[in-house]
Amino acid sequence: MAQPARILPFLRRPAPQDPERTELLESLAHTRLLLNQAYSGFNNASNGDLIESYVYEINALHARYNYLLRRVKELEGAG
């Protein structure tokens, strides 16, 4: 009986990217950038109102980041 041909892992063609996953990964990277900027602003702020605004911004960005990360994991689990 003939054996099926084996494809070496490094010769496999990469699977086409899911556009939704690509968009989610781009959003994750952008949110990470915004988080870094918010932390930088927080670390350099001296006004109490400004510090408070950075705290709210950082919390909101963390919530967004967690949502995006959860969506990426859901897509990878479904694939």
N, CA, C and O atoms as a Maestro MAE file, in Angstrom:
{
 s_m_m2io_version
 :::
 2.0.0
}

f_m_ct {
 s_m_title
 :::
 protein
 m_atom[316] {
  # First column is atom index #
  i_m_mmod_type
  r_m_x_coord
  r_m_y_coord
  r_m_z_coord
  i_m_residue_number
  s_m_chain_name
  s_m_pdb_residue_name
  s_m_pdb_atom_name
  i_m_atomic_number
  :::
  1 25 0.840 -1.171 0.000 1 A "MET " " N  " 7
  2 3 0.000 0.000 0.000 1 A "MET " " CA " 6
  3 2 0.888 1.238 0.000 1 A "MET " " C  " 6
  4 15 1.853 1.304 0.761 1 A "MET " " O  " 8
  5 25 0.579 2.202 -0.830 2 A "ALA " " N  " 7
  6 3 1.393 3.407 -0.963 2 A "ALA " " CA " 6
  7 2 1.148 4.343 0.209 2 A "ALA " " C  " 6
  8 15 0.020 4.528 0.664 2 A "ALA " " O  " 8
  9 25 2.218 4.913 0.672 3 A "GLN " " N  " 7
  10 3 2.142 5.894 1.761 3 A "GLN " " CA " 6
  11 2 1.864 7.278 1.169 3 A "GLN " " C  " 6
  12 15 2.408 7.617 0.118 3 A "GLN " " O  " 8
  13 25 1.011 8.092 1.839 4 A "PRO " " N  " 7
  14 3 0.802 9.446 1.342 4 A "PRO " " CA " 6
  15 2 2.076 10.268 1.494 4 A "PRO " " C  " 6
  16 15 2.842 10.084 2.440 4 A "PRO " " O  " 8
  17 25 2.283 11.159 0.567 5 A "ALA " " N  " 7
  18 3 3.477 12.008 0.605 5 A "ALA " " CA " 6
  19 2 3.421 12.912 1.830 5 A "ALA " " C  " 6
  20 15 2.385 13.497 2.145 5 A "ALA " " O  " 8
  21 25 4.554 13.012 2.508 6 A "ARG " " N  " 7
  22 3 4.635 13.888 3.673 6 A "ARG " " CA " 6
  23 2 5.198 15.232 3.240 6 A "ARG " " C  " 6
  24 15 6.147 15.305 2.461 6 A "ARG " " O  " 8
  25 25 4.606 16.273 3.750 7 A "ILE " " N  " 7
  26 3 5.093 17.616 3.454 7 A "ILE " " CA " 6
  27 2 5.911 18.081 4.649 7 A "ILE " " C  " 6
  28 15 5.438 18.084 5.785 7 A "ILE " " O  " 8
  29 25 7.124 18.467 4.375 8 A "LEU " " N  " 7
  30 3 7.973 18.952 5.447 8 A "LEU " " CA " 6
  31 2 7.414 20.273 5.968 8 A "LEU " " C  " 6
  32 15 6.928 21.092 5.188 8 A "LEU " " O  " 8
  33 25 7.481 20.482 7.278 9 A "PRO " " N  " 7
  34 3 6.868 21.681 7.864 9 A "PRO " " CA " 6
  35 2 7.352 22.986 7.249 9 A "PRO " " C  " 6
  36 15 6.563 23.918 7.089 9 A "PRO " " O  " 8
  37 25 8.637 23.071 6.900 10 A "PHE " " N  " 7
  38 3 9.154 24.320 6.358 10 A "PHE " " CA " 6
  39 2 8.768 24.529 4.890 10 A "PHE " " C  " 6
  40 15 9.006 25.605 4.340 10 A "PHE " " O  " 8
  41 25 8.182 23.523 4.256 11 A "LEU " " N  " 7
  42 3 7.741 23.668 2.873 11 A "LEU " " CA " 6
  43 2 6.255 24.002 2.768 11 A "LEU " " C  " 6
  44 15 5.757 24.289 1.680 11 A "LEU " " O  " 8
  45 25 5.553 23.966 3.887 12 A "ARG " " N  " 7
  46 3 4.122 24.281 3.866 12 A "ARG " " CA " 6
  47 2 3.911 25.738 3.522 12 A "ARG " " C  " 6
  48 15 4.679 26.613 3.923 12 A "ARG " " O  " 8
  49 25 2.868 25.974 2.780 13 A "ARG " " N  " 7
  50 3 2.499 27.357 2.486 13 A "ARG " " CA " 6
  51 2 1.773 27.926 3.700 13 A "ARG " " C  " 6
  52 15 0.980 27.232 4.335 13 A "ARG " " O  " 8
  53 25 2.044 29.185 4.021 14 A "PRO " " N  " 7
  54 3 1.325 29.767 5.159 14 A "PRO " " CA " 6
  55 2 -0.160 29.875 4.849 14 A "PRO " " C  " 6
  56 15 -0.556 30.195 3.729 14 A "PRO " " O  " 8
  57 25 -0.972 29.603 5.863 15 A "ALA " " N  " 7
  58 3 -2.421 29.691 5.691 15 A "ALA " " CA " 6
  59 2 -2.805 31.154 5.498 15 A "ALA " " C  " 6
  60 15 -2.211 32.042 6.109 15 A "ALA " " O  " 8
  61 25 -3.795 31.400 4.652 16 A "PRO " " N  " 7
  62 3 -4.211 32.783 4.462 16 A "PRO " " CA " 6
  63 2 -4.751 33.354 5.763 16 A "PRO " " C  " 6
  64 15 -5.456 32.674 6.508 16 A "PRO " " O  " 8
  65 25 -4.414 34.609 6.026 17 A "GLN " " N  " 7
  66 3 -4.843 35.254 7.258 17 A "GLN " " CA " 6
  67 2 -6.319 35.608 7.193 17 A "GLN " " C  " 6
  68 15 -6.826 36.048 6.162 17 A "GLN " " O  " 8
  69 25 -6.985 35.409 8.298 18 A "ASP " " N  " 7
  70 3 -8.365 35.818 8.447 18 A "ASP " " CA " 6
  71 2 -8.371 37.338 8.588 18 A "ASP " " C  " 6
  72 15 -7.674 37.867 9.454 18 A "ASP " " O  " 8
  73 25 -9.137 38.060 7.763 19 A "PRO " " N  " 7
  74 3 -9.131 39.526 7.843 19 A "PRO " " CA " 6
  75 2 -9.570 40.051 9.206 19 A "PRO " " C  " 6
  76 15 -9.065 41.076 9.665 19 A "PRO " " O  " 8
  77 25 -10.506 39.358 9.857 20 A "GLU " " N  " 7
  78 3 -10.947 39.803 11.181 20 A "GLU " " CA " 6
  79 2 -9.816 39.670 12.192 20 A "GLU " " C  " 6
  80 15 -9.614 40.554 13.024 20 A "GLU " " O  " 8
  81 25 -9.078 38.565 12.120 21 A "ARG " " N  " 7
  82 3 -7.948 38.354 13.035 21 A "ARG " " CA " 6
  83 2 -6.866 39.402 12.786 21 A "ARG " " C  " 6
  84 15 -6.287 39.938 13.731 21 A "ARG " " O  " 8
  85 25 -6.597 39.690 11.526 22 A "THR " " N  " 7
  86 3 -5.599 40.703 11.187 22 A "THR " " CA " 6
  87 2 -5.995 42.060 11.753 22 A "THR " " C  " 6
  88 15 -5.165 42.774 12.316 22 A "THR " " O  " 8
  89 25 -7.262 42.408 11.599 23 A "GLU " " N  " 7
  90 3 -7.744 43.685 12.132 23 A "GLU " " CA " 6
  91 2 -7.652 43.718 13.659 23 A "GLU " " C  " 6
  92 15 -7.293 44.742 14.240 23 A "GLU " " O  " 8
  93 25 -7.974 42.611 14.296 24 A "LEU " " N  " 7
  94 3 -7.882 42.546 15.756 24 A "LEU " " CA " 6
  95 2 -6.439 42.702 16.223 24 A "LEU " " C  " 6
  96 15 -6.175 43.401 17.201 24 A "LEU " " O  " 8
  97 25 -5.511 42.062 15.535 25 A "LEU " " N  " 7
  98 3 -4.100 42.175 15.909 25 A "LEU " " CA " 6
  99 2 -3.587 43.594 15.720 25 A "LEU " " C  " 6
  100 15 -2.795 44.085 16.525 25 A "LEU " " O  " 8
  101 25 -4.036 44.258 14.654 26 A "GLU " " N  " 7
  102 3 -3.654 45.659 14.440 26 A "GLU " " CA " 6
  103 2 -4.233 46.541 15.543 26 A "GLU " " C  " 6
  104 15 -3.562 47.453 16.026 26 A "GLU " " O  " 8
  105 25 -5.472 46.274 15.940 27 A "SER " " N  " 7
  106 3 -6.100 47.035 17.024 27 A "SER " " CA " 6
  107 2 -5.381 46.797 18.345 27 A "SER " " C  " 6
  108 15 -5.233 47.716 19.150 27 A "SER " " O  " 8
  109 25 -4.933 45.557 18.571 28 A "LEU " " N  " 7
  110 3 -4.163 45.251 19.781 28 A "LEU " " CA " 6
  111 2 -2.867 46.060 19.814 28 A "LEU " " C  " 6
  112 15 -2.514 46.637 20.842 28 A "LEU " " O  " 8
  113 25 -2.174 46.096 18.698 29 A "ALA " " N  " 7
  114 3 -0.910 46.840 18.632 29 A "ALA " " CA " 6
  115 2 -1.156 48.331 18.864 29 A "ALA " " C  " 6
  116 15 -0.396 48.981 19.582 29 A "ALA " " O  " 8
  117 25 -2.208 48.870 18.262 30 A "HIS " " N  " 7
  118 3 -2.522 50.287 18.430 30 A "HIS " " CA " 6
  119 2 -2.912 50.588 19.882 30 A "HIS " " C  " 6
  120 15 -2.506 51.612 20.432 30 A "HIS " " O  " 8
  121 25 -3.682 49.716 20.491 31 A "THR " " N  " 7
  122 3 -4.091 49.901 21.882 31 A "THR " " CA " 6
  123 2 -2.883 49.828 22.805 31 A "THR " " C  " 6
  124 15 -2.801 50.573 23.781 31 A "THR " " O  " 8
  125 25 -1.949 48.938 22.503 32 A "ARG " " N  " 7
  126 3 -0.711 48.836 23.290 32 A "ARG " " CA " 6
  127 2 0.076 50.147 23.203 32 A "ARG " " C  " 6
  128 15 0.626 50.613 24.201 32 A "ARG " " O  " 8
  129 25 0.127 50.735 22.013 33 A "LEU " " N  " 7
  130 3 0.804 52.018 21.824 33 A "LEU " " CA " 6
  131 2 0.120 53.116 22.649 33 A "LEU " " C  " 6
  132 15 0.786 53.904 23.321 33 A "LEU " " O  " 8
  133 25 -1.218 53.158 22.590 34 A "LEU " " N  " 7
  134 3 -1.962 54.151 23.358 34 A "LEU " " CA " 6
  135 2 -1.763 53.965 24.855 34 A "LEU " " C  " 6
  136 15 -1.673 54.945 25.595 34 A "LEU " " O  " 8
  137 25 -1.692 52.710 25.309 35 A "LEU " " N  " 7
  138 3 -1.423 52.442 26.721 35 A "LEU " " CA " 6
  139 2 -0.058 52.973 27.133 35 A "LEU " " C  " 6
  140 15 0.075 53.592 28.189 35 A "LEU " " O  " 8
  141 25 0.943 52.739 26.316 36 A "ASN " " N  " 7
  142 3 2.280 53.241 26.616 36 A "ASN " " CA " 6
  143 2 2.286 54.762 26.702 36 A "ASN " " C  " 6
  144 15 2.938 55.332 27.577 36 A "ASN " " O  " 8
  145 25 1.564 55.422 25.800 37 A "GLN " " N  " 7
  146 3 1.486 56.876 25.821 37 A "GLN " " CA " 6
  147 2 0.763 57.365 27.072 37 A "GLN " " C  " 6
  148 15 1.175 58.348 27.687 37 A "GLN " " O  " 8
  149 25 -0.309 56.684 27.445 38 A "ALA " " N  " 7
  150 3 -1.063 57.078 28.639 38 A "ALA " " CA " 6
  151 2 -0.212 56.894 29.895 38 A "ALA " " C  " 6
  152 15 -0.234 57.748 30.781 38 A "ALA " " O  " 8
  153 25 0.529 55.803 29.985 39 A "TYR " " N  " 7
  154 3 1.414 55.594 31.137 39 A "TYR " " CA " 6
  155 2 2.496 56.677 31.185 39 A "TYR " " C  " 6
  156 15 2.837 57.173 32.258 39 A "TYR " " O  " 8
  157 25 3.023 57.035 30.031 40 A "SER " " N  " 7
  158 3 4.038 58.090 29.983 40 A "SER " " CA " 6
  159 2 3.458 59.420 30.471 40 A "SER " " C  " 6
  160 15 4.090 60.132 31.251 40 A "SER " " O  " 8
  161 25 2.250 59.745 30.003 41 A "GLY " " N  " 7
  162 3 1.601 60.963 30.455 41 A "GLY " " CA " 6
  163 2 1.329 60.930 31.946 41 A "GLY " " C  " 6
  164 15 1.523 61.929 32.638 41 A "GLY " " O  " 8
  165 25 0.878 59.783 32.448 42 A "PHE " " N  " 7
  166 3 0.609 59.624 33.874 42 A "PHE " " CA " 6
  167 2 1.885 59.847 34.688 42 A "PHE " " C  " 6
  168 15 1.871 60.544 35.702 42 A "PHE " " O  " 8
  169 25 2.985 59.248 34.233 43 A "ASN " " N  " 7
  170 3 4.247 59.358 34.961 43 A "ASN " " CA " 6
  171 2 4.799 60.779 34.972 43 A "ASN " " C  " 6
  172 15 5.576 61.129 35.860 43 A "ASN " " O  " 8
  173 25 4.412 61.600 34.003 44 A "ASN " " N  " 7
  174 3 4.934 62.963 33.906 44 A "ASN " " CA " 6
  175 2 3.951 64.017 34.388 44 A "ASN " " C  " 6
  176 15 4.287 65.201 34.409 44 A "ASN " " O  " 8
  177 25 2.750 63.619 34.775 45 A "ALA " " N  " 7
  178 3 1.732 64.584 35.203 45 A "ALA " " CA " 6
  179 2 1.946 64.980 36.660 45 A "ALA " " C  " 6
  180 15 2.365 64.176 37.492 45 A "ALA " " O  " 8
  181 25 1.642 66.249 36.939 46 A "SER " " N  " 7
  182 3 1.745 66.708 38.324 46 A "SER " " CA " 6
  183 2 0.421 67.289 38.830 46 A "SER " " C  " 6
  184 15 0.239 67.463 40.035 46 A "SER " " O  " 8
  185 25 -0.492 67.585 37.919 47 A "ASN " " N  " 7
  186 3 -1.791 68.121 38.286 47 A "ASN " " CA " 6
  187 2 -2.732 66.973 38.655 47 A "ASN " " C  " 6
  188 15 -2.812 65.978 37.934 47 A "ASN " " O  " 8
  189 25 -3.444 67.110 39.779 48 A "GLY " " N  " 7
  190 3 -4.327 66.043 40.255 48 A "GLY " " CA " 6
  191 2 -5.412 65.668 39.263 48 A "GLY " " C  " 6
  192 15 -5.706 64.486 39.085 48 A "GLY " " O  " 8
  193 25 -6.016 66.670 38.607 49 A "ASP " " N  " 7
  194 3 -7.066 66.380 37.622 49 A "ASP " " CA " 6
  195 2 -6.510 65.631 36.422 49 A "ASP " " C  " 6
  196 15 -7.152 64.726 35.888 49 A "ASP " " O  " 8
  197 25 -5.322 66.013 36.007 50 A "LEU " " N  " 7
  198 3 -4.688 65.346 34.868 50 A "LEU " " CA " 6
  199 2 -4.327 63.905 35.217 50 A "LEU " " C  " 6
  200 15 -4.507 62.999 34.405 50 A "LEU " " O  " 8
  201 25 -3.819 63.702 36.423 51 A "ILE " " N  " 7
  202 3 -3.492 62.346 36.875 51 A "ILE " " CA " 6
  203 2 -4.749 61.485 36.871 51 A "ILE " " C  " 6
  204 15 -4.730 60.345 36.407 51 A "ILE " " O  " 8
  205 25 -5.839 62.039 37.392 52 A "GLU " " N  " 7
  206 3 -7.098 61.295 37.419 52 A "GLU " " CA " 6
  207 2 -7.569 60.936 36.011 52 A "GLU " " C  " 6
  208 15 -8.071 59.835 35.783 52 A "GLU " " O  " 8
  209 25 -7.410 61.859 35.074 53 A "SER " " N  " 7
  210 3 -7.830 61.569 33.695 53 A "SER " " CA " 6
  211 2 -6.993 60.452 33.083 53 A "SER " " C  " 6
  212 15 -7.510 59.630 32.327 53 A "SER " " O  " 8
  213 25 -5.694 60.419 33.408 54 A "TYR " " N  " 7
  214 3 -4.844 59.342 32.903 54 A "TYR " " CA " 6
  215 2 -5.238 57.998 33.511 54 A "TYR " " C  " 6
  216 15 -5.184 56.969 32.837 54 A "TYR " " O  " 8
  217 25 -5.632 58.005 34.779 55 A "VAL " " N  " 7
  218 3 -6.067 56.761 35.417 55 A "VAL " " CA " 6
  219 2 -7.288 56.200 34.701 55 A "VAL " " C  " 6
  220 15 -7.360 55.001 34.432 55 A "VAL " " O  " 8
  221 25 -8.257 57.075 34.389 56 A "TYR " " N  " 7
  222 3 -9.442 56.624 33.662 56 A "TYR " " CA " 6
  223 2 -9.080 56.136 32.258 56 A "TYR " " C  " 6
  224 15 -9.605 55.124 31.793 56 A "TYR " " O  " 8
  225 25 -8.191 56.854 31.594 57 A "GLU " " N  " 7
  226 3 -7.782 56.463 30.244 57 A "GLU " " CA " 6
  227 2 -7.076 55.106 30.260 57 A "GLU " " C  " 6
  228 15 -7.339 54.258 29.407 57 A "GLU " " O  " 8
  229 25 -6.188 54.903 31.219 58 A "ILE " " N  " 7
  230 3 -5.461 53.634 31.318 58 A "ILE " " CA " 6
  231 2 -6.430 52.489 31.594 58 A "ILE " " C  " 6
  232 15 -6.313 51.422 30.992 58 A "ILE " " O  " 8
  233 25 -7.381 52.700 32.492 59 A "ASN " " N  " 7
  234 3 -8.369 51.653 32.788 59 A "ASN " " CA " 6
  235 2 -9.217 51.321 31.565 59 A "ASN " " C  " 6
  236 15 -9.493 50.152 31.297 59 A "ASN " " O  " 8
  237 25 -9.627 52.341 30.827 60 A "ALA " " N  " 7
  238 3 -10.425 52.107 29.622 60 A "ALA " " CA " 6
  239 2 -9.621 51.355 28.571 60 A "ALA " " C  " 6
  240 15 -10.138 50.448 27.920 60 A "ALA " " O  " 8
  241 25 -8.363 51.731 28.405 61 A "LEU " " N  " 7
  242 3 -7.518 51.054 27.413 61 A "LEU " " CA " 6
  243 2 -7.236 49.607 27.825 61 A "LEU " " C  " 6
  244 15 -7.172 48.725 26.969 61 A "LEU " " O  " 8
  245 25 -7.070 49.358 29.114 62 A "HIS " " N  " 7
  246 3 -6.891 47.972 29.580 62 A "HIS " " CA " 6
  247 2 -8.132 47.136 29.269 62 A "HIS " " C  " 6
  248 15 -8.020 45.985 28.846 62 A "HIS " " O  " 8
  249 25 -9.309 47.715 29.477 63 A "ALA " " N  " 7
  250 3 -10.550 46.984 29.183 63 A "ALA " " CA " 6
  251 2 -10.627 46.673 27.692 63 A "ALA " " C  " 6
  252 15 -10.999 45.565 27.305 63 A "ALA " " O  " 8
  253 25 -10.279 47.645 26.857 64 A "ARG " " N  " 7
  254 3 -10.296 47.429 25.403 64 A "ARG " " CA " 6
  255 2 -9.287 46.356 25.004 64 A "ARG " " C  " 6
  256 15 -9.597 45.471 24.206 64 A "ARG " " O  " 8
  257 25 -8.079 46.437 25.562 65 A "TYR " " N  " 7
  258 3 -7.034 45.476 25.245 65 A "TYR " " CA " 6
  259 2 -7.465 44.060 25.619 65 A "TYR " " C  " 6
  260 15 -7.279 43.123 24.842 65 A "TYR " " O  " 8
  261 25 -8.042 43.907 26.812 66 A "ASN " " N  " 7
  262 3 -8.509 42.584 27.248 66 A "ASN " " CA " 6
  263 2 -9.601 42.044 26.334 66 A "ASN " " C  " 6
  264 15 -9.621 40.853 26.023 66 A "ASN " " O  " 8
  265 25 -10.514 42.919 25.902 67 A "TYR " " N  " 7
  266 3 -11.568 42.491 24.977 67 A "TYR " " CA " 6
  267 2 -10.956 42.008 23.658 67 A "TYR " " C  " 6
  268 15 -11.310 40.937 23.164 67 A "TYR " " O  " 8
  269 25 -10.046 42.791 23.093 68 A "LEU " " N  " 7
  270 3 -9.434 42.422 21.812 68 A "LEU " " CA " 6
  271 2 -8.664 41.110 21.941 68 A "LEU " " C  " 6
  272 15 -8.739 40.254 21.060 68 A "LEU " " O  " 8
  273 25 -7.930 40.957 23.031 69 A "LEU " " N  " 7
  274 3 -7.169 39.727 23.248 69 A "LEU " " CA " 6
  275 2 -8.091 38.520 23.363 69 A "LEU " " C  " 6
  276 15 -7.805 37.456 22.813 69 A "LEU " " O  " 8
  277 25 -9.194 38.691 24.076 70 A "ARG " " N  " 7
  278 3 -10.178 37.611 24.209 70 A "ARG " " CA " 6
  279 2 -10.757 37.230 22.845 70 A "ARG " " C  " 6
  280 15 -10.943 36.045 22.566 70 A "ARG " " O  " 8
  281 25 -11.045 38.221 21.989 71 A "ARG " " N  " 7
  282 3 -11.585 37.951 20.652 71 A "ARG " " CA " 6
  283 2 -10.576 37.183 19.793 71 A "ARG " " C  " 6
  284 15 -10.952 36.256 19.075 71 A "ARG " " O  " 8
  285 25 -9.302 37.564 19.866 72 A "VAL " " N  " 7
  286 3 -8.275 36.853 19.103 72 A "VAL " " CA " 6
  287 2 -8.210 35.400 19.557 72 A "VAL " " C  " 6
  288 15 -8.143 34.494 18.727 72 A "VAL " " O  " 8
  289 25 -8.230 35.174 20.855 73 A "LYS " " N  " 7
  290 3 -8.176 33.796 21.374 73 A "LYS " " CA " 6
  291 2 -9.395 32.998 20.956 73 A "LYS " " C  " 6
  292 15 -9.287 31.809 20.658 73 A "LYS " " O  " 8
  293 25 -10.570 33.648 20.932 74 A "GLU " " N  " 7
  294 3 -11.789 32.962 20.471 74 A "GLU " " CA " 6
  295 2 -11.667 32.550 19.015 74 A "GLU " " C  " 6
  296 15 -12.055 31.440 18.652 74 A "GLU " " O  " 8
  297 25 -11.126 33.441 18.167 75 A "LEU " " N  " 7
  298 3 -10.961 33.116 16.752 75 A "LEU " " CA " 6
  299 2 -9.974 31.973 16.556 75 A "LEU " " C  " 6
  300 15 -10.188 31.095 15.721 75 A "LEU " " O  " 8
  301 25 -8.894 31.989 17.328 76 A "GLU " " N  " 7
  302 3 -7.887 30.934 17.204 76 A "GLU " " CA " 6
  303 2 -8.440 29.596 17.681 76 A "GLU " " C  " 6
  304 15 -8.078 28.550 17.142 76 A "GLU " " O  " 8
  305 25 -9.310 29.618 18.681 77 A "GLY " " N  " 7
  306 3 -9.915 28.397 19.186 77 A "GLY " " CA " 6
  307 2 -10.934 27.830 18.214 77 A "GLY " " C  " 6
  308 15 -11.145 26.618 18.158 77 A "GLY " " O  " 8
  309 25 -11.573 28.723 17.440 78 A "ALA " " N  " 7
  310 3 -12.601 28.289 16.491 78 A "ALA " " CA " 6
  311 2 -11.974 27.742 15.211 78 A "ALA " " C  " 6
  312 15 -12.631 27.031 14.451 78 A "ALA " " O  " 8
  313 25 -10.696 28.076 14.971 79 A "GLY " " N  " 7
  314 3 -10.060 27.706 13.718 79 A "GLY " " CA " 6
  315 2 -9.469 26.384 13.713 79 A "GLY " " C  " 6
  316 15 -8.902 25.965 12.703 79 A "GLY " " O  " 8
  :::
 }
 m_bond[315] {
  # First column is bond index #
  i_m_from
  i_m_to
  i_m_order
  :::
  1 1 2 1
  2 2 3 1
  3 3 4 2
  4 3 5 1
  5 5 6 1
  6 6 7 1
  7 7 8 2
  8 7 9 1
  9 9 10 1
  10 10 11 1
  11 11 12 2
  12 11 13 1
  13 13 14 1
  14 14 15 1
  15 15 16 2
  16 15 17 1
  17 17 18 1
  18 18 19 1
  19 19 20 2
  20 19 21 1
  21 21 22 1
  22 22 23 1
  23 23 24 2
  24 23 25 1
  25 25 26 1
  26 26 27 1
  27 27 28 2
  28 27 29 1
  29 29 30 1
  30 30 31 1
  31 31 32 2
  32 31 33 1
  33 33 34 1
  34 34 35 1
  35 35 36 2
  36 35 37 1
  37 37 38 1
  38 38 39 1
  39 39 40 2
  40 39 41 1
  41 41 42 1
  42 42 43 1
  43 43 44 2
  44 43 45 1
  45 45 46 1
  46 46 47 1
  47 47 48 2
  48 47 49 1
  49 49 50 1
  50 50 51 1
  51 51 52 2
  52 51 53 1
  53 53 54 1
  54 54 55 1
  55 55 56 2
  56 55 57 1
  57 57 58 1
  58 58 59 1
  59 59 60 2
  60 59 61 1
  61 61 62 1
  62 62 63 1
  63 63 64 2
  64 63 65 1
  65 65 66 1
  66 66 67 1
  67 67 68 2
  68 67 69 1
  69 69 70 1
  70 70 71 1
  71 71 72 2
  72 71 73 1
  73 73 74 1
  74 74 75 1
  75 75 76 2
  76 75 77 1
  77 77 78 1
  78 78 79 1
  79 79 80 2
  80 79 81 1
  81 81 82 1
  82 82 83 1
  83 83 84 2
  84 83 85 1
  85 85 86 1
  86 86 87 1
  87 87 88 2
  88 87 89 1
  89 89 90 1
  90 90 91 1
  91 91 92 2
  92 91 93 1
  93 93 94 1
  94 94 95 1
  95 95 96 2
  96 95 97 1
  97 97 98 1
  98 98 99 1
  99 99 100 2
  100 99 101 1
  101 101 102 1
  102 102 103 1
  103 103 104 2
  104 103 105 1
  105 105 106 1
  106 106 107 1
  107 107 108 2
  108 107 109 1
  109 109 110 1
  110 110 111 1
  111 111 112 2
  112 111 113 1
  113 113 114 1
  114 114 115 1
  115 115 116 2
  116 115 117 1
  117 117 118 1
  118 118 119 1
  119 119 120 2
  120 119 121 1
  121 121 122 1
  122 122 123 1
  123 123 124 2
  124 123 125 1
  125 125 126 1
  126 126 127 1
  127 127 128 2
  128 127 129 1
  129 129 130 1
  130 130 131 1
  131 131 132 2
  132 131 133 1
  133 133 134 1
  134 134 135 1
  135 135 136 2
  136 135 137 1
  137 137 138 1
  138 138 139 1
  139 139 140 2
  140 139 141 1
  141 141 142 1
  142 142 143 1
  143 143 144 2
  144 143 145 1
  145 145 146 1
  146 146 147 1
  147 147 148 2
  148 147 149 1
  149 149 150 1
  150 150 151 1
  151 151 152 2
  152 151 153 1
  153 153 154 1
  154 154 155 1
  155 155 156 2
  156 155 157 1
  157 157 158 1
  158 158 159 1
  159 159 160 2
  160 159 161 1
  161 161 162 1
  162 162 163 1
  163 163 164 2
  164 163 165 1
  165 165 166 1
  166 166 167 1
  167 167 168 2
  168 167 169 1
  169 169 170 1
  170 170 171 1
  171 171 172 2
  172 171 173 1
  173 173 174 1
  174 174 175 1
  175 175 176 2
  176 175 177 1
  177 177 178 1
  178 178 179 1
  179 179 180 2
  180 179 181 1
  181 181 182 1
  182 182 183 1
  183 183 184 2
  184 183 185 1
  185 185 186 1
  186 186 187 1
  187 187 188 2
  188 187 189 1
  189 189 190 1
  190 190 191 1
  191 191 192 2
  192 191 193 1
  193 193 194 1
  194 194 195 1
  195 195 196 2
  196 195 197 1
  197 197 198 1
  198 198 199 1
  199 199 200 2
  200 199 201 1
  201 201 202 1
  202 202 203 1
  203 203 204 2
  204 203 205 1
  205 205 206 1
  206 206 207 1
  207 207 208 2
  208 207 209 1
  209 209 210 1
  210 210 211 1
  211 211 212 2
  212 211 213 1
  213 213 214 1
  214 214 215 1
  215 215 216 2
  216 215 217 1
  217 217 218 1
  218 218 219 1
  219 219 220 2
  220 219 221 1
  221 221 222 1
  222 222 223 1
  223 223 224 2
  224 223 225 1
  225 225 226 1
  226 226 227 1
  227 227 228 2
  228 227 229 1
  229 229 230 1
  230 230 231 1
  231 231 232 2
  232 231 233 1
  233 233 234 1
  234 234 235 1
  235 235 236 2
  236 235 237 1
  237 237 238 1
  238 238 239 1
  239 239 240 2
  240 239 241 1
  241 241 242 1
  242 242 243 1
  243 243 244 2
  244 243 245 1
  245 245 246 1
  246 246 247 1
  247 247 248 2
  248 247 249 1
  249 249 250 1
  250 250 251 1
  251 251 252 2
  252 251 253 1
  253 253 254 1
  254 254 255 1
  255 255 256 2
  256 255 257 1
  257 257 258 1
  258 258 259 1
  259 259 260 2
  260 259 261 1
  261 261 262 1
  262 262 263 1
  263 263 264 2
  264 263 265 1
  265 265 266 1
  266 266 267 1
  267 267 268 2
  268 267 269 1
  269 269 270 1
  270 270 271 1
  271 271 272 2
  272 271 273 1
  273 273 274 1
  274 274 275 1
  275 275 276 2
  276 275 277 1
  277 277 278 1
  278 278 279 1
  279 279 280 2
  280 279 281 1
  281 281 282 1
  282 282 283 1
  283 283 284 2
  284 283 285 1
  285 285 286 1
  286 286 287 1
  287 287 288 2
  288 287 289 1
  289 289 290 1
  290 290 291 1
  291 291 292 2
  292 291 293 1
  293 293 294 1
  294 294 295 1
  295 295 296 2
  296 295 297 1
  297 297 298 1
  298 298 299 1
  299 299 300 2
  300 299 301 1
  301 301 302 1
  302 302 303 1
  303 303 304 2
  304 303 305 1
  305 305 306 1
  306 306 307 1
  307 307 308 2
  308 307 309 1
  309 309 310 1
  310 310 311 1
  311 311 312 2
  312 311 313 1
  313 313 314 1
  314 314 315 1
  315 315 316 2
  :::
 }
}
